[in-house]
Amino acid sequence: MSNDDLPYEVGYGKPPHFGKFTKGQSGNPKGRPKGSKNFATVVLRECRQRVRVNGPRGTRTVTKLEAAMMQIGTQACCC
């Protein structure tokens, strides 16, 4: 393919025809699969789950994050 066959001048922002993606082809076919979750999404979903906690006033349900903070507070006070 010579320069005369190109429909436009090749340059900045105008790649040659052989360097372009073909129609329907992705730029990264083995990239991240659709529907995959990132780390922050997985952590937040787990932290929002509810668990049953035994306390001085009986059992109650709290989120996993609240339960973890209660445990940290208890361990910090009782040496």
Phi, psi and omega in degrees: 000119180266174181295336181288335183281342182286140180286348180210170180281131180282134180182204181297123180079001180228083184287158177293157186301320183289345180267353182277156174285145176284160183297132179085357180261135179280157177287333180222082186295335180259024183284196183301129180289154180294141176085359179284145184259149176273172187300316183297321180295316180295317181296315180296321179296319179292321181293334182274353178292148183262142178228159179267133183238134174269125180231184180295336180255025179100193182269150175208162180256133177224169177285161179298325179295316178297319179296320179295318179294324177296319179295317179297317179296321179294317180291330181286327183279319184265107183276000000 
